Each structure stands twice: as C-alpha cells, then as structure tokens.
C-alpha cells in the first residue's frame, strides 16, 4: 500500500477528479463474509489536455470482518471507446 500511495495514488486521484464516471452496470456476488463487486462504467472528460472517452471495468473483492466490509483486492481496466467499440 505504501508503494501505491507514494507513486500511483496521486495520479489516480487527479484522474478521478478530472473525469466523470457514468455507471452502466453493477453486480454484487456475495457468499457469507466474502463479496465480489463488478462495475462497468463510461468515463469521459479531459485529463492532461487529452479528451477521455473510455469503457471501464472495476472488480473489488471484499471481506467482512467484525461487521465491517473491507476491500481485500481491487482491479481496474479500461479501453478507449471508438466507433468500433461504442455501446
């Protein structure tokens, strides 16, 4: 976590502040004290002077500890929306 906080997190926070996310779909799969959340969104905006239009996928794995859900794993991926890949 310290490596992420010291290197990638500031850029991720700036990107998230500059781009709008439109949630298209979210699925929650829960079994006992474990859950997986899969979210699909469109991201649009401008970041570092470049127009952004991306399809994004976020997968989170959560574990409930003492009644509180905690993220144990998170993964983001994205691909540009082009004329060939529009919804």
Buried (B, 14 or more C-beta within 10 A) or exposed (E): EEEEEEEEEEEEEEBEEEBEBEEEEEEEEEEEEEBBBEBEBBBBBEBEEEEBBBBBBBBBBBBEEEEEBEEEEEEEEBEEBEEEEEE
